[in-house]
Amino acid sequence: MKKPELLVTPTSVSHIHDLASAGADAIIIGEQRYGLRLAGEFRRDDIVEAVKIARQYGINVYVAMNAIFHNDKVDELGDYVRFLADTGVDAIVFGDPAVLMTVREVAPHMKLHWNTETTATNWYACNYWGRKGAKRAVLARELNMDAIIEIKEHAEVEIEVQVHGMTCMFQSKRSLIGNYFEYQGKVMEIERRKYDKGMFLHDKERDNKYPIFEDENGTHIMSPNDICIIDELTEMVDAGIDCFKIDGVLHAPDYITEVTKKYRRAIDLCAENRGQYEKEKDQLLAEIEAIQPKHRPLDTGFFFKETVY
């Protein structure tokens, strides 16, 4: 039986070694100037090194260019795409048609994955972008299991589904928090180390904490819980879903590595030894629950119910 690709998000170049050893099939990296909500910042030199390491392990490297670009960045997209092509990355993840058009012009051989976070909700949209040049569609996180399976049945492109990690609930291109602090006369730097400071919106009624941070692409508010469906992979494996993604944004490297190991075991068993998967899946879930940060409960997202945040 076909196994879905296990795609993970390294926090640094050195972290790639651990993730590859843990069983990752592919990594997604990039820099915030072009990509959204990355687990780590990878400048050009880092990307070159990441590709070298990935080749040692035989895993794929995808680079995020899924930001929405204004006119001031359009002229530099061509140079970045050429760099990625020359470096030998395996695919570019895009949401803005400006990236697709740039790739057509300067690197028409480059594989493209369409990812808009929210609008890949039906197979017509997936196939539309497939006919424009995308080889994969990254489905919206708000879909239930039945919708995902139905899309896969009709899709002309590969289908990627997030199976673990937090999801983005809100994004604004504006620096909302930075502007607020500036209004108060305080200085708030916009740089990646700020992600470790633990900014939250607190919902007293539900006692939920929504992680919030800013980068070059604006303000992002994340879900209070992490998706985890390690014990519910059967339907999607049987349907032939092409890629399962673990999103490690705002998580520690060791946590991402351990979760990768658990999903590697689950995917292998689900595809090769279904009976053993059924025996072990609850234990695998329990092992993730044991390392889960206390302020980040696990749930099944929208896979089986209409989650309310």
C-alpha positions as CSV (number, residue, x, y, z in Angstrom):
1,M,0.0,0.0,0.0
2,K,1.2,3.5,-0.8
3,K,2.5,5.5,2.2
4,P,1.8,9.2,2.5
5,E,4.9,11.3,2.6
6,L,5.7,12.6,6.1
7,L,6.5,16.3,5.8
8,V,7.9,18.1,8.8
9,T,9.1,21.6,9.8
10,P,12.7,21.9,11.1
11,T,13.6,24.8,13.4
12,S,17.3,25.0,12.2
13,V,19.8,23.4,9.8
14,S,21.1,21.1,12.5
15,H,17.6,20.0,13.4
16,I,17.3,18.4,9.9
17,H,19.6,15.6,11.0
18,D,17.4,14.6,13.9
19,L,14.2,14.8,11.8
20,A,15.6,12.7,9.0
21,S,16.8,10.1,11.5
22,A,13.3,10.2,13.1
23,G,11.8,9.2,9.8
24,A,10.8,12.4,7.9
25,D,10.4,12.0,4.2
26,A,10.5,15.8,3.4
27,I,11.0,19.1,5.1
28,I,9.6,22.6,4.5
29,I,11.8,25.6,5.2
30,G,12.2,29.2,4.1
31,E,12.5,32.7,5.4
32,Q,9.8,35.0,6.6
33,R,10.3,37.5,3.8
34,Y,8.7,35.0,1.4
35,G,7.1,32.4,3.6
36,L,4.4,32.3,6.3
37,R,4.6,30.9,9.8
38,L,7.8,29.0,9.6
39,A,9.2,26.9,12.4
40,G,12.7,28.3,11.8
41,E,14.3,31.0,9.7
42,F,16.4,29.7,6.8
43,R,18.4,32.3,4.9
44,R,20.0,31.5,1.6
45,D,23.2,30.0,3.1
46,D,21.0,27.9,5.3
47,I,18.9,26.6,2.4
48,V,22.0,25.6,0.5
49,E,23.2,23.6,3.6
50,A,19.7,22.2,4.2
51,V,19.6,20.8,0.6
52,K,23.1,19.2,1.1
53,I,22.0,17.5,4.3
54,A,18.7,16.4,2.8
55,R,20.5,14.7,-0.1
56,Q,22.6,12.7,2.4
57,Y,19.3,11.2,3.8
58,G,17.4,11.1,0.6
59,I,14.6,13.4,1.7
60,N,12.9,16.2,-0.2
61,V,13.3,19.9,0.5
62,Y,10.3,22.3,-0.1
63,V,10.7,26.1,0.3
64,A,7.8,28.3,1.3
65,M,7.0,31.3,-0.8
66,N,3.4,31.3,0.3
67,A,3.2,35.0,1.5
68,I,0.9,37.4,-0.3
69,F,3.2,39.8,-2.1
70,H,2.8,43.6,-2.6
71,N,4.3,45.5,-5.5
72,D,7.5,46.2,-3.6
73,K,8.6,42.6,-3.5
74,V,7.4,41.4,-6.9
75,D,10.7,42.4,-8.7
76,E,12.8,40.3,-6.3
77,L,10.8,37.1,-6.7
78,G,12.7,36.1,-9.9
79,D,16.1,36.3,-8.3
80,Y,14.9,34.2,-5.3
81,V,13.3,31.6,-7.6
82,R,16.5,31.3,-9.6
83,F,18.4,30.8,-6.4
84,L,16.1,28.0,-5.3
85,A,16.3,26.3,-8.7
86,D,20.1,26.5,-8.8
87,T,20.2,25.2,-5.2
88,G,18.2,22.2,-6.3
89,V,15.2,22.4,-4.0
90,D,12.4,19.9,-4.8
91,A,9.4,22.2,-4.8
92,I,8.2,25.8,-4.1
93,V,5.1,26.2,-2.0
94,F,3.1,29.2,-3.2
95,G,-0.3,30.9,-2.7
96,D,0.2,34.1,-4.7
97,P,-0.2,33.8,-8.5
98,A,2.8,36.1,-8.8
99,V,5.0,33.2,-7.7
100,L,3.5,30.8,-10.2
101,M,4.0,33.4,-13.0
102,T,7.6,34.0,-11.9
103,V,8.4,30.3,-11.8
104,R,7.0,29.9,-15.3
105,E,9.3,32.7,-16.5
106,V,12.6,31.8,-14.8
107,A,12.4,28.1,-13.7
108,P,9.6,26.4,-15.6
109,H,10.9,23.0,-14.5
110,M,10.3,23.8,-10.8
111,K,7.7,21.7,-9.0
112,L,4.9,23.8,-7.4
113,H,2.7,23.1,-4.4
114,W,-0.4,25.3,-4.1
115,N,-1.1,26.4,-0.5
116,T,-3.4,29.3,0.4
117,E,-4.1,27.9,4.0
118,T,-7.9,28.5,3.7
119,T,-9.2,28.3,0.1
120,A,-8.4,24.8,-1.0
121,T,-11.8,23.5,0.0
122,N,-13.0,21.7,-3.1
123,W,-11.5,19.6,-5.9
124,Y,-12.4,22.2,-8.6
125,A,-10.0,24.7,-7.0
126,C,-7.3,22.1,-6.6
127,N,-7.6,21.0,-10.2
128,Y,-7.7,24.6,-11.5
129,W,-4.4,25.3,-9.9
130,G,-3.1,21.9,-11.1
131,R,-3.9,22.9,-14.7
132,K,-2.0,26.1,-14.1
133,G,1.1,24.2,-13.1
134,A,0.8,23.1,-9.5
135,K,1.6,19.4,-8.7
136,R,0.1,19.4,-5.2
137,A,-2.7,21.1,-3.3
138,V,-2.4,21.7,0.4
139,L,-6.0,21.4,1.8
140,A,-7.6,23.9,4.1
141,R,-7.5,23.0,7.8
142,E,-11.2,23.5,8.2
143,L,-12.3,20.5,6.2
144,N,-13.8,17.3,7.7
145,M,-12.7,13.8,6.9
146,D,-15.5,13.1,4.4
147,A,-14.6,16.3,2.5
148,I,-10.9,15.4,2.4
149,I,-11.6,11.9,1.0
150,E,-14.0,13.3,-1.6
151,I,-11.5,15.8,-2.8
152,K,-8.8,13.1,-3.1
153,E,-11.2,11.0,-5.2
154,H,-11.6,13.8,-7.8
155,A,-8.2,15.5,-7.6
156,E,-5.8,15.6,-10.5
157,V,-3.0,16.7,-8.2
158,E,-1.3,15.4,-5.1
159,I,-3.1,16.1,-1.9
160,E,-1.4,17.3,1.4
161,V,-3.2,17.3,4.8
162,Q,-2.0,18.6,8.1
163,V,-2.2,15.9,10.7
164,H,-0.5,17.5,13.7
165,G,0.2,20.9,15.1
166,M,-1.4,24.3,15.5
167,T,-3.3,26.2,12.8
168,C,-3.6,29.8,12.0
169,M,-7.0,31.4,12.9
170,F,-6.2,35.0,11.8
171,Q,-3.7,36.9,9.8
172,S,-3.4,40.6,9.1
173,K,-0.8,42.2,7.0
174,R,-0.7,44.9,9.6
175,S,1.7,45.0,12.6
176,L,-1.2,45.1,15.1
177,I,0.7,44.3,18.2
178,G,3.7,46.4,17.2
179,N,1.5,49.3,16.4
180,Y,-0.2,49.0,19.8
181,F,3.1,48.9,21.7
182,E,4.4,51.9,19.7
183,Y,1.2,53.8,20.6
184,Q,2.1,53.1,24.2
185,G,5.5,54.6,23.6
186,K,7.2,51.2,23.9
187,V,9.6,49.6,21.4
188,M,8.7,46.2,20.1
189,E,11.2,44.7,17.7
190,I,9.8,42.5,14.9
191,E,12.2,39.6,14.7
192,R,12.0,35.8,15.2
193,R,13.4,35.7,18.7
194,K,10.2,37.4,19.8
195,Y,8.4,34.1,19.1
196,D,9.9,32.7,22.3
197,K,8.3,35.4,24.5
198,G,5.0,33.7,24.7
199,M,2.4,36.3,23.7
200,F,-1.2,35.1,24.0
201,L,-4.7,36.3,23.7
202,H,-6.6,35.0,26.7
203,D,-10.2,34.0,26.4
204,K,-11.5,34.0,30.1
205,E,-14.8,32.4,29.2
206,R,-13.2,29.2,27.7
207,D,-9.9,29.6,29.4
208,N,-8.1,29.4,26.1
209,K,-4.8,30.9,25.2
210,Y,-4.3,31.9,21.6
211,P,-0.6,32.2,20.6
212,I,0.0,35.5,18.8
213,F,3.2,36.8,17.1
214,E,4.3,39.1,14.4
215,D,6.8,38.8,11.6
216,E,7.5,40.5,8.3
217,N,4.1,39.3,7.0
218,G,2.1,40.9,9.8
219,T,0.2,39.5,12.8
220,H,-0.8,35.9,13.2
221,I,-3.2,34.4,15.8
222,M,-3.0,30.7,16.2
223,S,-5.4,28.0,17.5
224,P,-5.3,27.3,21.3
225,N,-5.1,23.5,20.7
226,D,-2.9,21.3,18.5
227,I,-4.4,18.9,16.0
228,C,-3.4,15.3,16.6
229,I,-5.0,12.4,14.6
230,I,-2.2,9.8,14.9
231,D,-4.9,7.3,15.9
232,E,-7.2,8.2,12.9
233,L,-5.0,7.8,9.9
234,T,-6.8,4.8,8.3
235,E,-9.3,6.5,6.0
236,M,-6.7,8.9,4.6
237,V,-4.1,6.2,4.0
238,D,-6.7,4.0,2.3
239,A,-7.8,6.9,0.2
240,G,-4.2,7.5,-1.0
241,I,-3.6,10.9,0.5
242,D,-0.1,11.9,-0.7
243,C,1.3,13.8,2.2
244,F,0.8,14.2,5.9
245,K,2.3,17.3,7.5
246,I,3.5,17.9,11.0
247,D,3.5,21.6,11.7
248,G,6.0,22.4,14.5
249,V,5.6,26.2,14.5
250,L,6.1,27.5,18.1
251,H,7.2,24.1,19.3
252,A,10.6,23.0,20.6
253,P,12.9,21.0,18.3
254,D,12.9,17.9,20.6
255,Y,9.1,17.9,20.6
256,I,8.9,18.0,16.8
257,T,11.5,15.2,16.6
258,E,9.6,13.0,19.0
259,V,6.3,13.6,17.3
260,T,7.9,12.7,14.0
261,K,9.1,9.4,15.4
262,K,5.5,8.6,16.5
263,Y,3.9,9.4,13.2
264,R,6.6,7.5,11.3
265,R,5.7,4.4,13.3
266,A,2.0,5.0,12.9
267,I,2.2,5.5,9.1
268,D,4.3,2.5,8.6
269,L,2.0,0.3,10.6
270,C,-1.1,1.7,9.0
271,A,0.2,1.0,5.5
272,E,1.9,-2.3,6.2
273,N,0.4,-4.0,9.2
274,R,-3.1,-2.7,9.9
275,G,-3.8,-5.0,12.8
276,Q,-0.7,-3.9,14.6
277,Y,-1.6,-0.3,14.0
278,E,-5.0,-0.8,15.6
279,K,-3.2,-2.3,18.6
280,E,-0.6,0.4,19.0
281,K,-2.4,3.6,17.9
282,D,-3.8,4.4,21.4
283,Q,-0.4,4.0,22.9
284,L,1.1,6.3,20.3
285,L,-1.5,8.9,21.1
286,A,-0.8,8.5,24.8
287,E,3.0,9.0,24.2
288,I,2.3,12.3,22.4
289,E,0.0,13.4,25.2
290,A,2.8,12.7,27.7
291,I,5.1,15.2,26.0
292,Q,2.5,17.7,25.0
293,P,2.9,21.2,26.5
294,K,0.3,21.6,29.3
295,H,-1.1,24.9,27.8
296,R,-1.6,23.2,24.3
297,P,-4.3,20.6,24.6
298,L,-4.7,18.1,21.7
299,D,-7.9,17.7,19.6
300,T,-8.9,16.4,16.2
301,G,-9.5,19.9,14.7
302,F,-12.2,19.8,12.1
303,F,-11.7,16.2,11.0
304,F,-14.8,14.9,12.9
305,K,-16.7,17.9,14.2
306,E,-17.0,21.6,13.7
307,T,-14.4,22.8,16.2
308,V,-15.3,26.1,17.9
309,Y,-12.5,28.4,19.0
